[in-house]
Amino acid sequence: MAMALPRLLRGLIAPLSPSDWLPCNQPLSSFSASLLRNQWWLPMLAALPRLRCPSCSDGFKVLLVLLLVSAALAEVRFVASSSMAPTLHPGDRALAEKVTYLFRRPSVGDIVFFRVPTALQDCGMSKDVVFIKRVLATPGDFIEVRQGQLIVNGVARKEHYTATHTTYTMEAMRLPEGHVFVMGDNRNNSCDSRAWGPLPIGNIVGRYMMSFTRSSFQ
């Protein structure tokens, strides 16, 4: 039965010529021949916009658009203080991306760039100044420090990123909605939420991705 099936199929299927397998070899249809003979489509073709090669000005415009888009998505910030040591050091350049927080809220452990809060602006600091700190608690969390140990919602945090053993204490507080608690990794030398309170999430301008030093380019 298995040997007879191919023979049966060959009997049912008519043999095809090479031109049947390759439509591109077939002669022009009557419709195609009519197109070439009457040429009624030429005025429509002339009405189409003409393509041109990009000029130098076009290339400059494309480059400008790319620069604007990249500036909207990320930027490089200069680290001016040691408040984030040993994670970041004075003179480092840190890359901040601006996309993540369009889709989610800041999370514990994120390092964020933010405009200084109103409390510091009232003390004379420019509103254009940008700080960089680490998020340690989010809206609704209880946070406190006992004998240098950070405690969030009753659980002591293990912080491997801090510079030295902290020497401060902080009374327990609950974060209001729309605010996070930020501190520098160099706890003994950082102006952060301990001094001016919870940070409004709306002040955050980007999330830290990576850093590099001046020597990286030498």
N, C-alpha and C positions, 0 to 999 in steps of 0.2 A: 504493500500500500504506500509506504514511504517513497519507493522508487517511482511509482506511477503518478504521484502528485505533481512533480515538476513538469512531467510530460503533458498532464492534463491542463496545467496553467498555461503552458506554451500554446496549447490549442485554443484557449479562450482569449488570449491577449494577442491582438494583431501586431505584427512586426512594425516598428517605427523607424523612420529614416533619421539620419543625423540632424536634418533640419527641424524635425519634430521635437527633438530633445533640446535644441538650441534656438529659442525664439529669436535671438538676435541675428540669426542667419536667414530668417524668413523675409520674403519680399515685402515692400511697403504695402500697407493696407490702403484701401480706397480713401479712407479718411485722411491718412497721412499724405497721400498723393494730392488730395484736395488742398491741404494746408500749403504745400509747396507751390501749387499751381495758382491759387487765388491770392495768397499772401495778405489776407485781410487782417492778420494779426500783427503786421509790422507797425501800424500806428500805436497799438497798445504797448509794444516793446519800447518804442521811442519815449512813451510817457513815463516809463519806470525811471527812478533816480539812478544816476550814473555813479558807479563805484570809482573811488579815487584812492591813490596811495596815501598813507598817513604822512603828514608833514612833520617838521620839527616842532611846530606849535602844538600839534595833536599829541605828540609824545610828551611834551611838557605838561599838557592838561591831564593826561593819564597819570603821570607821575605825581602831580599835585593831588589828584583824587585819591591815589593810593596812600599818600602821606596823611591826608585828612582822615581817611578811614582808619589807618593804623593808630593815629593819635586818639581817635575815639575809642579804640579797643584796648590800648595799653600805653604806658608812658614810663620813662625812667626817672627815678627820684634819687636825690643825693641824700645820704645819711649824714646828718650834721652832729649827732651826739652819740654818747656811749650807752644810752638808755636801753638798747636792745642787745647789748653784749651778753654773752659771747656769740649770739646768732648773727648779729650785724655789728660792724665796727665803723667809727667815724671815717668818712671818706669813701665808704662803699657806695656803689651805684646799685639800686634795687629796682627791679622791674615789677610794676604794678599792672595787673590786668583788670579790666572794667566790665567783664562779661558775666562772671559767675553770679554776682548778686542781682542780676536781672532775672534770675531763675530760682534763686533760693536765698534764705537769710544767712547771715554770718554764723559760723559754727564755732564751738569751743576749739581752740587750738589754731584758728586762722590768725595770720598776721595781716593787719589791715592798715591802710593809709586813710587818714581822715582829716577833715578841716577841724580846726580847734573849736571846742564848744563855746557857748555864749559866756560861760563863767570866766574863761580866759580872755575873751574879747573885751569883757567889761573891765578887765585889769589892764587894758591897753595893748593887748597882743593883736596883731593884724589878722583879719578873718581869712587872709590868703595863706597863712602858715599851715603846713600839713605835717601832722605827726604820724609816727608809725609805732604801733603797739600790738600786743597779742590779746585776742579775745579769750576771756577766762570764764565767763558766765553769760547766759542768754536770758531773754525776757521770762520772768516768773521764777528764776533761780534764787535760792538763798545763798549768799556768799559771806564768808568771814575768814579771818586769819587769827590763829591761836599759836602763840610762841613760834611765829615764823612759818607755820604750816597752813597752806591754803586749803580751805574746806568749802565745798560746794554741795548744797543739799544734804549736809550731814556726812559727806564722804570726803576723806582727806585725799588730795591730789598728789600724785607722784610727778614731780616736775624735774625732768632731767636737763632742761634747757636753761635754767636760771644760772646766773653768774656765781653767786656765793650764797651762803646761808642767810636768809632774810632775818632782819632784826626788828621788824615792826609788828604791830598787832592792828586789827581792824574789827570793829563791832559788826555783828551780823546785820545784813540788810537784804531786802528783797528787791529785785530789779523790776521796774515798771515795764509795761508793754511798750515795744518800740525802742528799747534801749539794751545795750550790752555793756559788760564791765571789761575794761581793758587795762592791762599793766605791761610795763616793760620787763624784759627778761632780766635786766640788771635792777632788781627790786630796790636795792639800797640807793640807787641813783636814777630815779625815773619820776617825772611829773606825769601822773596818770589818773585813773578814776578814783584812786584813793584821795586825791587832792581836790578834784573838781566834780566828782560824781559820775554816774552812769553816762555813757556816750549815746546820743541819739543815732539810730541806725542811718538816718538820712544824711548824717555828716560823712559817712564812709564814701570814699571816692574810688577805692580799688583794693584788690587782694594781692598780697605779696606772692610772687612766683619764684624768683631767683635773684641772686646778687652777684656782682663781680667787682673786683678792685681795679684801681688805676694800673697796677702792675700787670694785669691781664693783657693790656694792649702794648706793653713794652717788650 
